[in-house]
Amino acid sequence: MKKITLIFSFVGLFSFTSCDQVPDLVPQGLSTDDIIKGLKEALNVSTDTSVSTLHALDGYYLDETVKILLPPEASVIFDNLSKIPGGTQLVDETIKAINRSAEDAAIEAKPIFLNAITNMTFSDATAILKGNDSSATDYLRTNTYDDLKAAFAPKITASLSKPLIGSTSAESLYQGLVDKYNVIANASFGLIKPITQNTLGEYTTQKALDGLFKKVTIEEGKIRNNISHQVSDILKKVFGG
């Protein structure tokens, strides 16, 4: 966001409206309309790329930056895999199925993101431009998180219950993994603590949204800092140079 930072280094000296020309000290004579269009375009491109990538097969599962692992209460399973028959394979299949559920739900974000971007106001854009390198993603998080959670939660809950790995669902795989672990724990005379389960759907929804916003931040950074990701004239005009 080098150019954007430069623009607002003059904010104490100049004021302008959405139809004014940005002062001549700013390269390329950018207007505020240019800047707002550039921000909207950057968010459109970064969110569309993120959603399409995560919705694809292995979008979450093979991306280590967003991959969803077992819930925290089940992390002790990794310390006792050798005690669980077929433990390693069962853990791998469970994690894959959980990520498949997130991939299944990711497409729900498109219209929600689009609505927030379309409704961005001049004051919203000004706040983003005055903010830090993640301020655009922060804007989206503030204006979409509750709607995204409401859209993701039922989709993920349904996905966790339907066959996604062979003929087995993520919910049944996770339950089977916990049940096998608890058999060992209950026979350990207190040496191993059984797992008390939380809601898998709630955990997966939260992690799926965390991964989605992390991906948007990454894609936004590429647009700001890499000319090869400035795929339209307005992006080149606002972020190029």
C-alpha positions, 0 to 999 in steps of 0.5 A: 500500500505504498501509494495509499500511504503516500496519499494520506501522508498529506491528509493533514494538509488537504481535504477533498470530496469524492469528486475532487482531484487528489492534490498534484503531489500525488503521482498519476493525479488520482481522484478519490473516485479512482481510489474508491474504485481501486479499493472495491476492485481489489476487494472484489478480486481478492475475495473472488480468488480466495473463495474460488480457491478455498471452494475447490477440492483440497482448497483448505486441506492442502493449504497449510496456512488455512488447513483445519486440524482436530479440535483442541480437545482432541489434540491429545490423540496425536500423543497416543496414536500408537495406542489406537488401532489404525490411529494415523489413518483415522486421524488423516481421514477425519481431518480431510473430511473436516476440511471437505466440509469447509470447502463445501461451505466456502462458496456461501461467502461470495454474495455476502462479500459482494454486498459489503463491497458494493455498499462501501461508502466514501467514509469507509474507503477513507478509513481503509486508506488511513488504516494499516495494510490489513484495513481492507480485510478488517473492513470486510470482517467487521461488515460480513462476519456475522452474516458469513457465520450465519451462512456457513454454520448450517452448510458446514453442519450439513456437510459434516453429516453427509458422506464426504470421504468414501461413504463416511461423514466427518462427524462419524469419523470424528466420533469414531476417532474419539470413541476409540481414544476414549476406550483406551483412556477409560482403561488407563486407570486415570493415566490418560484423560478421556475427551469431552467433545465440543460441537464439531460444527461450531469449531469447523465454522470458526476455523473455516472463517479464520482461514477465509479471512487469512486467504483474503489478506494474502490475496489483498497483499499480492494486489498491493505489492505485486504488479502481476496481480494488478489485473485491471487498469484501475488496479494498476492505476491505484496500486501500481508504480 
